[in-house]
Amino acid sequence: MLAAGGARVVRIASRGQADPPGQWYDQAEAEFVLLLAGAARLGFVDGTERDLAPGDWAVIPAHCRHRVAWTDPARETLWLAVHMPPA
Amino acid sequence: MLAAGGARVVRIASRGQADPPGQWYDQAEAEFVLLLAGAARLGFVDGTERDLAPGDWAVIPAHCRHRVAWTDPARETLWLAVHMPPA
């Protein structure tokens, strides 16, 4: 969607999609996510979960294993994600 | 540069520019900033300052008065800023 100085900005649309339990994203770069619309839940490898409503954001450090645990099946969920450049 | 679901993403280039002491940004929306290149310093109304190197980021809450206290005059500083949508 956009790349600048090593950062990549992407918009992601989901409707009910989630990652299977036990399947983790393990990314080399930190990521900033902002929920634009809908509702979602992030899950982390330590067992914590985080509900996101529109306007909520999270920074996911590099190699912090996480998954999308849930998105609302009844409406579109929109995410803005910024993948940080490598340090 | 990009608008999605009420969020605006902008890329800002500076070379030595700073805001005059005592002049503050007081924004109705929270802002996420990521330094892509160069070097900068943010100042806050409580007197704290924060140096930013490439890869460093900050979330500035709505109505948190801040200014760009310094950018490196010797090279280009690049910022990626995400203005959050109103809650």
Backbone of each chain as nested JSON, in Angstrom:
{
  "chains": [
    {"id": "A", "residues": [
      {"number": 1, "name": "MET", "atoms": {"N": [0.838, -1.2, 0.0], "CA": [0.0, 0.0, 0.0], "C": [0.872, 1.248, 0.0]}},
      {"number": 2, "name": "LEU", "atoms": {"N": [1.976, 1.19, 0.742], "CA": [2.841, 2.356, 0.854], "C": [4.132, 1.882, 1.5]}},
      {"number": 3, "name": "ALA", "atoms": {"N": [5.24, 2.357, 0.993], "CA": [6.521, 2.05, 1.617], "C": [7.305, 3.345, 1.715]}},
      {"number": 4, "name": "ALA", "atoms": {"N": [7.918, 3.601, 2.838], "CA": [8.659, 4.846, 3.05], "C": [9.78, 4.578, 4.027]}},
      {"number": 5, "name": "GLY", "atoms": {"N": [10.998, 4.797, 3.585], "CA": [12.149, 4.705, 4.476], "C": [12.269, 3.351, 5.155]}},
      {"number": 6, "name": "GLY", "atoms": {"N": [11.819, 2.297, 4.51], "CA": [11.918, 0.974, 5.093], "C": [10.671, 0.541, 5.835]}},
      {"number": 7, "name": "ALA", "atoms": {"N": [9.764, 1.483, 6.108], "CA": [8.495, 1.119, 6.749], "C": [7.472, 0.761, 5.67]}},
      {"number": 8, "name": "ARG", "atoms": {"N": [6.602, -0.163, 6.007], "CA": [5.523, -0.514, 5.077], "C": [4.2, -0.31, 5.8]}},
      {"number": 9, "name": "VAL", "atoms": {"N": [3.293, 0.347, 5.114], "CA": [1.969, 0.594, 5.674], "C": [0.971, -0.216, 4.864]}},
      {"number": 10, "name": "VAL", "atoms": {"N": [0.17, -1.007, 5.539], "CA": [-0.811, -1.824, 4.828], "C": [-2.17, -1.698, 5.487]}},
      {"number": 11, "name": "ARG", "atoms": {"N": [-3.185, -1.833, 4.681], "CA": [-4.547, -1.871, 5.192], "C": [-5.06, -3.284, 5.0]}},
      {"number": 12, "name": "ILE", "atoms": {"N": [-5.64, -3.85, 6.041], "CA": [-6.08, -5.241, 6.005], "C": [-7.57, -5.277, 6.338]}},
      {"number": 13, "name": "ALA", "atoms": {"N": [-8.322, -6.0, 5.549], "CA": [-9.75, -6.169, 5.812], "C": [-10.013, -7.612, 6.217]}},
      {"number": 14, "name": "SER", "atoms": {"N": [-10.796, -7.799, 7.273], "CA": [-11.148, -9.135, 7.747], "C": [-12.652, -9.167, 7.983]}},
      {"number": 15, "name": "ARG", "atoms": {"N": [-13.233, -10.348, 7.858], "CA": [-14.617, -10.544, 8.281], "C": [-14.705, -11.959, 8.839]}},
      {"number": 16, "name": "GLY", "atoms": {"N": [-14.466, -12.044, 10.139], "CA": [-14.563, -13.334, 10.787], "C": [-13.287, -14.159, 10.726]}},
      {"number": 17, "name": "GLN", "atoms": {"N": [-12.312, -13.721, 9.904], "CA": [-11.074, -14.511, 9.83], "C": [-10.309, -14.482, 11.156]}},
      {"number": 18, "name": "ALA", "atoms": {"N": [-9.674, -15.578, 11.471], "CA": [-8.793, -15.655, 12.632], "C": [-7.7, -16.663, 12.3]}},
      {"number": 19, "name": "ASP", "atoms": {"N": [-6.631, -16.619, 13.054], "CA": [-5.553, -17.584, 12.872], "C": [-5.82, -18.778, 13.782]}},
      {"number": 20, "name": "PRO", "atoms": {"N": [-5.53, -19.967, 13.307], "CA": [-5.779, -21.158, 14.127], "C": [-5.022, -21.079, 15.447]}},
      {"number": 21, "name": "PRO", "atoms": {"N": [-5.628, -21.58, 16.532], "CA": [-4.917, -21.64, 17.813], "C": [-3.58, -22.353, 17.641]}},
      {"number": 22, "name": "GLY", "atoms": {"N": [-2.568, -21.794, 18.248], "CA": [-1.243, -22.412, 18.171], "C": [-0.431, -21.98, 16.97]}},
      {"number": 23, "name": "GLN", "atoms": {"N": [-1.045, -21.215, 16.059], "CA": [-0.29, -20.694, 14.91], "C": [0.07, -19.239, 15.176]}},
      {"number": 24, "name": "TRP", "atoms": {"N": [1.341, -18.935, 15.181], "CA": [1.811, -17.615, 15.601], "C": [2.527, -16.89, 14.493]}},
      {"number": 25, "name": "TYR", "atoms": {"N": [2.353, -15.592, 14.489], "CA": [3.231, -14.736, 13.692], "C": [4.462, -14.427, 14.526]}},
      {"number": 26, "name": "ASP", "atoms": {"N": [5.611, -14.613, 13.945], "CA": [6.886, -14.306, 14.614], "C": [7.663, -13.454, 13.627]}},
      {"number": 27, "name": "GLN", "atoms": {"N": [7.566, -12.143, 13.777], "CA": [8.068, -11.22, 12.761], "C": [9.392, -10.593, 13.183]}},
      {"number": 28, "name": "ALA", "atoms": {"N": [10.262, -10.402, 12.212], "CA": [11.579, -9.833, 12.48], "C": [11.494, -8.339, 12.777]}},
      {"number": 29, "name": "GLU", "atoms": {"N": [10.372, -7.715, 12.416], "CA": [10.234, -6.273, 12.603], "C": [9.057, -5.985, 13.52]}},
      {"number": 30, "name": "ALA", "atoms": {"N": [9.186, -4.927, 14.313], "CA": [8.069, -4.498, 15.133], "C": [6.925, -4.024, 14.232]}},
      {"number": 31, "name": "GLU", "atoms": {"N": [5.728, -4.057, 14.769], "CA": [4.539, -3.688, 13.999], "C": [3.627, -2.836, 14.859]}},
      {"number": 32, "name": "PHE", "atoms": {"N": [3.109, -1.795, 14.256], "CA": [2.088, -0.961, 14.89], "C": [0.775, -1.275, 14.191]}},
      {"number": 33, "name": "VAL", "atoms": {"N": [-0.258, -1.609, 14.964], "CA": [-1.568, -1.84, 14.358], "C": [-2.595, -0.923, 14.988]}},
      {"number": 34, "name": "LEU", "atoms": {"N": [-3.482, -0.434, 14.142], "CA": [-4.56, 0.463, 14.561], "C": [-5.848, -0.108, 14.002]}},
      {"number": 35, "name": "LEU", "atoms": {"N": [-6.829, -0.349, 14.876], "CA": [-8.111, -0.842, 14.38], "C": [-8.939, 0.338, 13.891]}},
      {"number": 36, "name": "LEU", "atoms": {"N": [-9.354, 0.259, 12.631], "CA": [-10.11, 1.372, 12.025], "C": [-11.613, 1.143, 12.116]}},
      {"number": 37, "name": "ALA", "atoms": {"N": [-12.031, -0.099, 12.021], "CA": [-13.468, -0.403, 12.029], "C": [-13.635, -1.854, 12.443]}},
      {"number": 38, "name": "GLY", "atoms": {"N": [-14.808, -2.188, 12.965], "CA": [-15.099, -3.563, 13.335], "C": [-14.647, -3.873, 14.746]}},
      {"number": 39, "name": "ALA", "atoms": {"N": [-14.286, -5.122, 14.966], "CA": [-13.871, -5.566, 16.293], "C": [-12.957, -6.77, 16.123]}},
      {"number": 40, "name": "ALA", "atoms": {"N": [-11.93, -6.847, 16.951], "CA": [-10.945, -7.906, 16.815], "C": [-10.341, -8.242, 18.168]}},
      {"number": 41, "name": "ARG", "atoms": {"N": [-9.686, -9.379, 18.221], "CA": [-8.961, -9.782, 19.426], "C": [-7.601, -10.331, 19.022]}},
      {"number": 42, "name": "LEU", "atoms": {"N": [-6.562, -9.785, 19.628], "CA": [-5.219, -10.313, 19.422], "C": [-4.904, -11.304, 20.534]}},
      {"number": 43, "name": "GLY", "atoms": {"N": [-4.183, -12.339, 20.203], "CA": [-3.709, -13.288, 21.2], "C": [-2.188, -13.32, 21.183]}},
      {"number": 44, "name": "PHE", "atoms": {"N": [-1.611, -13.503, 22.355], "CA": [-0.154, -13.536, 22.471], "C": [0.278, -14.88, 23.049]}},
      {"number": 45, "name": "VAL", "atoms": {"N": [1.534, -15.232, 22.782], "CA": [2.013, -16.567, 23.125], "C": [2.027, -16.786, 24.638]}},
      {"number": 46, "name": "ASP", "atoms": {"N": [2.034, -15.703, 25.425], "CA": [2.009, -15.861, 26.885], "C": [0.583, -16.08, 27.411]}},
      {"number": 47, "name": "GLY", "atoms": {"N": [-0.378, -16.177, 26.505], "CA": [-1.748, -16.467, 26.909], "C": [-2.617, -15.237, 27.077]}},
      {"number": 48, "name": "THR", "atoms": {"N": [-2.026, -14.052, 27.04], "CA": [-2.842, -12.846, 27.17], "C": [-3.573, -12.569, 25.852]}},
      {"number": 49, "name": "GLU", "atoms": {"N": [-4.717, -11.889, 25.983], "CA": [-5.482, -11.488, 24.817], "C": [-5.791, -10.012, 24.939]}},
      {"number": 50, "name": "ARG", "atoms": {"N": [-6.048, -9.406, 23.803], "CA": [-6.311, -7.972, 23.817], "C": [-7.427, -7.679, 22.828]}},
      {"number": 51, "name": "ASP", "atoms": {"N": [-8.548, -7.14, 23.353], "CA": [-9.664, -6.757, 22.489], "C": [-9.405, -5.391, 21.888]}},
      {"number": 52, "name": "LEU", "atoms": {"N": [-9.712, -5.261, 20.615], "CA": [-9.51, -3.988, 19.927], "C": [-10.84, -3.488, 19.363]}},
      {"number": 53, "name": "ALA", "atoms": {"N": [-11.144, -2.235, 19.679], "CA": [-12.291, -1.532, 19.106], "C": [-11.735, -0.43, 18.203]}},
      {"number": 54, "name": "PRO", "atoms": {"N": [-12.559, 0.176, 17.372], "CA": [-12.046, 1.231, 16.494], "C": [-11.32, 2.321, 17.285]}},
      {"number": 55, "name": "GLY", "atoms": {"N": [-10.138, 2.675, 16.818], "CA": [-9.306, 3.667, 17.489], "C": [-8.27, 3.031, 18.4]}},
      {"number": 56, "name": "ASP", "atoms": {"N": [-8.472, 1.778, 18.775], "CA": [-7.473, 1.1, 19.617], "C": [-6.263, 0.705, 18.777]}},
      {"number": 57, "name": "TRP", "atoms": {"N": [-5.125, 0.713, 19.401], "CA": [-3.888, 0.393, 18.692], "C": [-3.006, -0.463, 19.587]}},
      {"number": 58, "name": "ALA", "atoms": {"N": [-2.038, -1.08, 18.979], "CA": [-1.068, -1.892, 19.714], "C": [0.265, -1.821, 18.993]}},
      {"number": 59, "name": "VAL", "atoms": {"N": [1.336, -1.888, 19.749], "CA": [2.657, -2.069, 19.158], "C": [3.106, -3.476, 19.52]}},
      {"number": 60, "name": "ILE", "atoms": {"N": [3.448, -4.222, 18.526], "CA": [3.88, -5.605, 18.713], "C": [5.381, -5.654, 18.462]}},
      {"number": 61, "name": "PRO", "atoms": {"N": [6.172, -5.885, 19.508], "CA": [7.629, -5.891, 19.324], "C": [8.072, -6.993, 18.361]}},
      {"number": 62, "name": "ALA", "atoms": {"N": [9.241, -6.807, 17.785], "CA": [9.814, -7.841, 16.926], "C": [9.871, -9.159, 17.703]}},
      {"number": 63, "name": "HIS", "atoms": {"N": [9.523, -10.227, 17.026], "CA": [9.589, -11.58, 17.588], "C": [8.639, -11.797, 18.767]}},
      {"number": 64, "name": "CYS", "atoms": {"N": [7.687, -10.921, 18.963], "CA": [6.624, -11.168, 19.947], "C": [5.556, -11.996, 19.231]}},
      {"number": 65, "name": "ARG", "atoms": {"N": [5.483, -13.257, 19.565], "CA": [4.582, -14.153, 18.827], "C": [3.128, -13.831, 19.146]}},
      {"number": 66, "name": "HIS", "atoms": {"N": [2.366, -13.662, 18.097], "CA": [0.975, -13.218, 18.255], "C": [0.119, -13.812, 17.147]}},
      {"number": 67, "name": "ARG", "atoms": {"N": [-1.168, -13.757, 17.348], "CA": [-2.113, -14.199, 16.328], "C": [-3.371, -13.345, 16.41]}},
      {"number": 68, "name": "VAL", "atoms": {"N": [-4.13, -13.36, 15.343], "CA": [-5.462, -12.769, 15.381], "C": [-6.391, -13.856, 15.909]}},
      {"number": 69, "name": "ALA", "atoms": {"N": [-6.871, -13.669, 17.142], "CA": [-7.664, -14.707, 17.792], "C": [-9.115, -14.69, 17.317]}},
      {"number": 70, "name": "TRP", "atoms": {"N": [-9.58, -13.516, 16.904], "CA": [-10.99, -13.377, 16.527], "C": [-11.202, -12.072, 15.788]}},
      {"number": 71, "name": "THR", "atoms": {"N": [-12.046, -12.107, 14.775], "CA": [-12.608, -10.864, 14.234], "C": [-14.107, -11.067, 14.112]}},
      {"number": 72, "name": "ASP", "atoms": {"N": [-14.825, -9.982, 14.195], "CA": [-16.294, -10.025, 14.175], "C": [-16.779, -10.628, 12.853]}},
      {"number": 73, "name": "PRO", "atoms": {"N": [-17.542, -11.736, 12.905], "CA": [-18.015, -12.335, 11.651], "C": [-19.153, -11.54, 11.008]}},
      {"number": 74, "name": "ALA", "atoms": {"N": [-19.74, -10.595, 11.76], "CA": [-20.957, -9.921, 11.294], "C": [-20.684, -8.634, 10.533]}},
      {"number": 75, "name": "ARG", "atoms": {"N": [-19.432, -8.187, 10.534], "CA": [-19.139, -6.928, 9.843], "C": [-17.666, -6.915, 9.464]}},
      {"number": 76, "name": "GLU", "atoms": {"N": [-17.329, -5.964, 8.624], "CA": [-15.943, -5.875, 8.171], "C": [-15.079, -5.225, 9.248]}},
      {"number": 77, "name": "THR", "atoms": {"N": [-13.931, -5.822, 9.483], "CA": [-12.925, -5.245, 10.377], "C": [-11.782, -4.726, 9.521]}},
      {"number": 78, "name": "LEU", "atoms": {"N": [-11.401, -3.477, 9.77], "CA": [-10.328, -2.85, 9.001], "C": [-9.166, -2.515, 9.93]}},
      {"number": 79, "name": "TRP", "atoms": {"N": [-7.989, -2.905, 9.494], "CA": [-6.761, -2.652, 10.234], "C": [-5.837, -1.773, 9.408]}},
      {"number": 80, "name": "LEU", "atoms": {"N": [-5.147, -0.908, 10.096], "CA": [-3.998, -0.228, 9.495], "C": [-2.769, -0.766, 10.217]}},
      {"number": 81, "name": "ALA", "atoms": {"N": [-1.82, -1.258, 9.471], "CA": [-0.611, -1.817, 10.098], "C": [0.613, -1.127, 9.531]}},
      {"number": 82, "name": "VAL", "atoms": {"N": [1.523, -0.765, 10.411], "CA": [2.812, -0.21, 10.001], "C": [3.888, -1.196, 10.43]}},
      {"number": 83, "name": "HIS", "atoms": {"N": [4.572, -1.741, 9.451], "CA": [5.717, -2.604, 9.756], "C": [6.942, -1.718, 9.823]}},
      {"number": 84, "name": "MET", "atoms": {"N": [7.526, -1.663, 10.996], "CA": [8.669, -0.776, 11.228], "C": [9.85, -1.235, 10.369]}},
      {"number": 85, "name": "PRO", "atoms": {"N": [10.738, -0.34, 10.048], "CA": [11.954, -0.755, 9.369], "C": [12.864, -1.482, 10.35]}},
      {"number": 86, "name": "PRO", "atoms": {"N": [13.745, -2.358, 9.852], "CA": [14.729, -2.981, 10.74], "C": [15.601, -1.887, 11.36]}},
      {"number": 87, "name": "ALA", "atoms": {"N": [15.994, -2.063, 12.612], "CA": [16.77, -1.03, 13.304], "C": [18.14, -0.848, 12.654]}}
    ]},
    {"id": "B", "residues": [
      {"number": 1, "name": "MET", "atoms": {"N": [-1.326, 11.811, 2.108], "CA": [-0.575, 10.681, 1.562], "C": [-1.459, 9.438, 1.474]}},
      {"number": 2, "name": "LEU", "atoms": {"N": [-2.3, 9.277, 2.479], "CA": [-3.144, 8.086, 2.517], "C": [-4.191, 8.312, 3.587]}},
      {"number": 3, "name": "ALA", "atoms": {"N": [-5.421, 7.951, 3.31], "CA": [-6.469, 8.045, 4.321], "C": [-7.25, 6.743, 4.286]}},
      {"number": 4, "name": "ALA", "atoms": {"N": [-7.526, 6.191, 5.441], "CA": [-8.227, 4.909, 5.516], "C": [-9.02, 4.867, 6.803]}},
      {"number": 5, "name": "GLY", "atoms": {"N": [-10.329, 4.747, 6.685], "CA": [-11.183, 4.562, 7.863], "C": [-11.043, 5.672, 8.878]}},
      {"number": 6, "name": "GLY", "atoms": {"N": [-10.753, 6.874, 8.418], "CA": [-10.632, 7.998, 9.344], "C": [-9.221, 8.273, 9.79]}},
      {"number": 7, "name": "ALA", "atoms": {"N": [-8.305, 7.336, 9.521], "CA": [-6.899, 7.572, 9.855], "C": [-6.211, 8.228, 8.661]}},
      {"number": 8, "name": "ARG", "atoms": {"N": [-5.227, 9.062, 8.968], "CA": [-4.436, 9.673, 7.899], "C": [-2.978, 9.34, 8.14]}},
      {"number": 9, "name": "VAL", "atoms": {"N": [-2.316, 8.923, 7.092], "CA": [-0.896, 8.588, 7.179], "C": [-0.13, 9.614, 6.352]}},
      {"number": 10, "name": "VAL", "atoms": {"N": [0.846, 10.234, 6.96], "CA": [1.624, 11.245, 6.236], "C": [3.111, 10.986, 6.431]}},
      {"number": 11, "name": "ARG", "atoms": {"N": [3.873, 11.365, 5.428], "CA": [5.321, 11.309, 5.522], "C": [5.824, 12.747, 5.573]}},
      {"number": 12, "name": "ILE", "atoms": {"N": [6.68, 13.038, 6.523], "CA": [7.157, 14.4, 6.722], "C": [8.68, 14.389, 6.615]}},
      {"number": 13, "name": "ALA", "atoms": {"N": [9.211, 15.328, 5.86], "CA": [10.667, 15.472, 5.739], "C": [11.09, 16.773, 6.404]}},
      {"number": 14, "name": "SER", "atoms": {"N": [12.133, 16.705, 7.209], "CA": [12.659, 17.893, 7.885], "C": [14.166, 17.915, 7.687]}},
      {"number": 15, "name": "ARG", "atoms": {"N": [14.741, 19.096, 7.707], "CA": [16.199, 19.222, 7.743], "C": [16.508, 20.455, 8.601]}},
      {"number": 16, "name": "GLY", "atoms": {"N": [16.647, 20.209, 9.882], "CA": [16.954, 21.306, 10.797], "C": [15.742, 22.068, 11.294]}},
      {"number": 17, "name": "GLN", "atoms": {"N": [14.573, 21.827, 10.706], "CA": [13.398, 22.561, 11.191], "C": [13.032, 22.165, 12.62]}},
      {"number": 18, "name": "ALA", "atoms": {"N": [12.543, 23.134, 13.371], "CA": [12.023, 22.885, 14.713], "C": [10.93, 23.914, 14.959]}},
      {"number": 19, "name": "ASP", "atoms": {"N": [10.098, 23.632, 15.945], "CA": [9.058, 24.587, 16.318], "C": [9.619, 25.518, 17.383]}},
      {"number": 20, "name": "PRO", "atoms": {"N": [9.259, 26.79, 17.334], "CA": [9.786, 27.737, 18.319], "C": [9.426, 27.295, 19.742]}},
      {"number": 21, "name": "PRO", "atoms": {"N": [10.333, 27.537, 20.685], "CA": [10.006, 27.238, 22.088], "C": [8.695, 27.92, 22.476]}},
      {"number": 22, "name": "GLY", "atoms": {"N": [7.872, 27.209, 23.206], "CA": [6.6, 27.777, 23.658], "C": [5.469, 27.647, 22.666]}},
      {"number": 23, "name": "GLN", "atoms": {"N": [5.772, 27.137, 21.466], "CA": [4.702, 26.907, 20.476], "C": [4.381, 25.42, 20.458]}},
      {"number": 24, "name": "TRP", "atoms": {"N": [3.148, 25.068, 20.731], "CA": [2.765, 23.675, 20.919], "C": [1.734, 23.227, 19.909]}},
      {"number": 25, "name": "TYR", "atoms": {"N": [1.85, 21.974, 19.515], "CA": [0.75, 21.324, 18.814], "C": [-0.213, 20.767, 19.86]}},
      {"number": 26, "name": "ASP", "atoms": {"N": [-1.475, 21.078, 19.695], "CA": [-2.519, 20.557, 20.593], "C": [-3.582, 19.964, 19.681]}},
      {"number": 27, "name": "GLN", "atoms": {"N": [-3.493, 18.649, 19.471], "CA": [-4.293, 17.997, 18.44], "C": [-5.47, 17.247, 19.036]}},
      {"number": 28, "name": "ALA", "atoms": {"N": [-6.582, 17.28, 18.34], "CA": [-7.799, 16.603, 18.81], "C": [-7.691, 15.09, 18.681]}},
      {"number": 29, "name": "GLU", "atoms": {"N": [-6.731, 14.62, 17.869], "CA": [-6.612, 13.184, 17.64], "C": [-5.234, 12.705, 18.076]}},
      {"number": 30, "name": "ALA", "atoms": {"N": [-5.189, 11.493, 18.585], "CA": [-3.898, 10.899, 18.926], "C": [-3.072, 10.713, 17.647]}},
      {"number": 31, "name": "GLU", "atoms": {"N": [-1.775, 10.654, 17.82], "CA": [-0.876, 10.526, 16.677], "C": [0.214, 9.503, 17.011]}},
      {"number": 32, "name": "PHE", "atoms": {"N": [0.508, 8.68, 16.035], "CA": [1.633, 7.749, 16.122], "C": [2.714, 8.269, 15.193]}},
      {"number": 33, "name": "VAL", "atoms": {"N": [3.916, 8.421, 15.71], "CA": [5.01, 8.85, 14.834], "C": [6.146, 7.834, 14.894]}},
      {"number": 34, "name": "LEU", "atoms": {"N": [6.743, 7.616, 13.744], "CA": [7.861, 6.684, 13.605], "C": [8.964, 7.422, 12.871]}},
      {"number": 35, "name": "LEU", "atoms": {"N": [10.145, 7.46, 13.459], "CA": [11.263, 8.102, 12.77], "C": [11.882, 7.117, 11.786]}},
      {"number": 36, "name": "LEU", "atoms": {"N": [11.932, 7.514, 10.518], "CA": [12.436, 6.628, 9.468], "C": [13.913, 6.871, 9.184]}},
      {"number": 37, "name": "ALA", "atoms": {"N": [14.333, 8.114, 9.302], "CA": [15.718, 8.464, 8.985], "C": [16.058, 9.759, 9.695]}},
      {"number": 38, "name": "GLY", "atoms": {"N": [17.351, 9.989, 9.91], "CA": [17.785, 11.231, 10.53], "C": [17.757, 11.157, 12.043]}},
      {"number": 39, "name": "ALA", "atoms": {"N": [17.528, 12.289, 12.667], "CA": [17.506, 12.375, 14.128], "C": [16.64, 13.555, 14.514]}},
      {"number": 40, "name": "ALA", "atoms": {"N": [15.885, 13.375, 15.604], "CA": [14.942, 14.415, 16.03], "C": [14.754, 14.368, 17.528]}},
      {"number": 41, "name": "ARG", "atoms": {"N": [14.193, 15.423, 18.049], "CA": [13.855, 15.479, 19.46], "C": [12.461, 16.078, 19.598]}},
      {"number": 42, "name": "LEU", "atoms": {"N": [11.616, 15.372, 20.324], "CA": [10.284, 15.89, 20.643], "C": [10.329, 16.554, 22.013]}},
      {"number": 43, "name": "GLY", "atoms": {"N": [9.596, 17.633, 22.165], "CA": [9.444, 18.285, 23.46], "C": [7.986, 18.261, 23.869]}},
      {"number": 44, "name": "PHE", "atoms": {"N": [7.766, 18.11, 25.168], "CA": [6.399, 18.067, 25.689], "C": [6.21, 19.203, 26.684]}},
      {"number": 45, "name": "VAL", "atoms": {"N": [4.934, 19.572, 26.883], "CA": [4.628, 20.759, 27.675], "C": [5.052, 20.591, 29.14]}},
      {"number": 46, "name": "ASP", "atoms": {"N": [5.213, 19.339, 29.585], "CA": [5.656, 19.123, 30.971], "C": [7.181, 19.252, 31.109]}},
      {"number": 47, "name": "GLY", "atoms": {"N": [7.852, 19.598, 30.025], "CA": [9.29, 19.83, 30.083], "C": [10.123, 18.632, 29.682]}},
      {"number": 48, "name": "THR", "atoms": {"N": [9.489, 17.482, 29.523], "CA": [10.264, 16.309, 29.112], "C": [10.593, 16.393, 27.624]}},
      {"number": 49, "name": "GLU", "atoms": {"N": [11.684, 15.726, 27.249], "CA": [12.084, 15.658, 25.858], "C": [12.368, 14.206, 25.515]}},
      {"number": 50, "name": "ARG", "atoms": {"N": [12.259, 13.915, 24.244], "CA": [12.47, 12.539, 23.821], "C": [13.243, 12.537, 22.509]}},
      {"number": 51, "name": "ASP", "atoms": {"N": [14.428, 11.941, 22.548], "CA": [15.242, 11.83, 21.34], "C": [14.773, 10.648, 20.512]}},
      {"number": 52, "name": "LEU", "atoms": {"N": [14.722, 10.844, 19.216], "CA": [14.285, 9.785, 18.313], "C": [15.383, 9.49, 17.29]}},
      {"number": 53, "name": "ALA", "atoms": {"N": [15.714, 8.219, 17.179], "CA": [16.622, 7.717, 16.146], "C": [15.793, 6.851, 15.193]}},
      {"number": 54, "name": "PRO", "atoms": {"N": [16.335, 6.519, 14.042], "CA": [15.55, 5.703, 13.104], "C": [15.031, 4.423, 13.759]}},
      {"number": 55, "name": "GLY", "atoms": {"N": [13.745, 4.158, 13.569], "CA": [13.088, 3.007, 14.174], "C": [12.385, 3.342, 15.47]}},
      {"number": 56, "name": "ASP", "atoms": {"N": [12.733, 4.472, 16.075], "CA": [12.048, 4.878, 17.307], "C": [10.664, 5.436, 16.961]}},
      {"number": 57, "name": "TRP", "atoms": {"N": [9.746, 5.223, 17.866], "CA": [8.369, 5.668, 17.634], "C": [7.803, 6.235, 18.925]}},
      {"number": 58, "name": "ALA", "atoms": {"N": [6.727, 6.965, 18.789], "CA": [6.037, 7.513, 19.948], "C": [4.554, 7.597, 19.631]}},
      {"number": 59, "name": "VAL", "atoms": {"N": [3.744, 7.42, 20.647], "CA": [2.314, 7.706, 20.525], "C": [2.048, 8.959, 21.336]}},
      {"number": 60, "name": "ILE", "atoms": {"N": [1.462, 9.938, 20.695], "CA": [1.168, 11.21, 21.345], "C": [-0.346, 11.271, 21.552]}},
      {"number": 61, "name": "PRO", "atoms": {"N": [-0.798, 11.208, 22.806], "CA": [-2.249, 11.203, 23.045], "C": [-2.897, 12.495, 22.544]}},
      {"number": 62, "name": "ALA", "atoms": {"N": [-4.194, 12.426, 22.299], "CA": [-4.941, 13.63, 21.923], "C": [-4.724, 14.702, 22.987]}},
      {"number": 63, "name": "HIS", "atoms": {"N": [-4.539, 15.905, 22.54], "CA": [-4.392, 17.074, 23.42], "C": [-3.138, 17.032, 24.296]}},
      {"number": 64, "name": "CYS", "atoms": {"N": [-2.203, 16.16, 23.975], "CA": [-0.896, 16.188, 24.648], "C": [-0.04, 17.209, 23.894]}},
      {"number": 65, "name": "ARG", "atoms": {"N": [0.178, 18.35, 24.516], "CA": [0.872, 19.43, 23.804], "C": [2.341, 19.076, 23.609]}},
      {"number": 66, "name": "HIS", "atoms": {"N": [2.783, 19.199, 22.387], "CA": [4.134, 18.785, 22.03], "C": [4.666, 19.672, 20.916]}},
      {"number": 67, "name": "ARG", "atoms": {"N": [5.957, 19.604, 20.721], "CA": [6.597, 20.323, 19.628], "C": [7.801, 19.519, 19.139]}},
      {"number": 68, "name": "VAL", "atoms": {"N": [8.227, 19.833, 17.933], "CA": [9.495, 19.29, 17.446], "C": [10.572, 20.237, 17.958]}},
      {"number": 69, "name": "ALA", "atoms": {"N": [11.359, 19.76, 18.911], "CA": [12.346, 20.624, 19.554], "C": [13.602, 20.769, 18.701]}},
      {"number": 70, "name": "TRP", "atoms": {"N": [13.893, 19.758, 17.889], "CA": [15.139, 19.76, 17.117], "C": [15.081, 18.698, 16.037]}},
      {"number": 71, "name": "THR", "atoms": {"N": [15.614, 19.012, 14.885], "CA": [15.951, 17.97, 13.913], "C": [17.369, 18.253, 13.426]}},
      {"number": 72, "name": "ASP", "atoms": {"N": [18.018, 17.201, 13.03], "CA": [19.423, 17.295, 12.608], "C": [19.546, 18.229, 11.405]}},
      {"number": 73, "name": "PRO", "atoms": {"N": [20.35, 19.308, 11.518], "CA": [20.485, 20.217, 10.376], "C": [21.369, 19.654, 9.264]}},
      {"number": 74, "name": "ALA", "atoms": {"N": [22.092, 18.578, 9.567], "CA": [23.109, 18.093, 8.621], "C": [22.572, 17.024, 7.663]}},
      {"number": 75, "name": "ARG", "atoms": {"N": [21.354, 16.554, 7.9], "CA": [20.835, 15.497, 7.025], "C": [19.322, 15.524, 7.078]}},
      {"number": 76, "name": "GLU", "atoms": {"N": [18.713, 14.803, 6.161], "CA": [17.254, 14.792, 6.109], "C": [16.695, 13.864, 7.183]}},
      {"number": 77, "name": "THR", "atoms": {"N": [15.687, 14.353, 7.868], "CA": [14.954, 13.534, 8.832], "C": [13.597, 13.21, 8.229]}},
      {"number": 78, "name": "LEU", "atoms": {"N": [13.246, 11.915, 8.258], "CA": [11.971, 11.472, 7.693], "C": [11.104, 10.883, 8.785]}},
      {"number": 79, "name": "TRP", "atoms": {"N": [9.865, 11.337, 8.81], "CA": [8.886, 10.865, 9.784], "C": [7.734, 10.195, 9.044]}},
      {"number": 80, "name": "LEU", "atoms": {"N": [7.222, 9.159, 9.649], "CA": [5.93, 8.62, 9.237], "C": [4.972, 8.909, 10.386]}},
      {"number": 81, "name": "ALA", "atoms": {"N": [3.879, 9.556, 10.097], "CA": [2.914, 9.887, 11.147], "C": [1.546, 9.325, 10.795]}},
      {"number": 82, "name": "VAL", "atoms": {"N": [0.907, 8.706, 11.769], "CA": [-0.464, 8.227, 11.61], "C": [-1.337, 9.036, 12.557]}},
      {"number": 83, "name": "HIS", "atoms": {"N": [-2.245, 9.791, 11.983], "CA": [-3.23, 10.507, 12.802], "C": [-4.414, 9.573, 12.988]}},
      {"number": 84, "name": "MET", "atoms": {"N": [-4.667, 9.217, 14.231], "CA": [-5.727, 8.26, 14.534], "C": [-7.083, 8.889, 14.193]}},
      {"number": 85, "name": "PRO", "atoms": {"N": [-8.059, 8.054, 13.911], "CA": [-9.405, 8.593, 13.726], "C": [-9.965, 9.02, 15.077]}},
      {"number": 86, "name": "PRO", "atoms": {"N": [-10.914, 9.955, 15.081], "CA": [-11.583, 10.307, 16.33], "C": [-12.295, 9.068, 16.874]}},
      {"number": 87, "name": "ALA", "atoms": {"N": [-12.303, 8.911, 18.191], "CA": [-12.902, 7.7, 18.8], "C": [-14.407, 7.669, 18.541]}}
    ]}
  ]
}
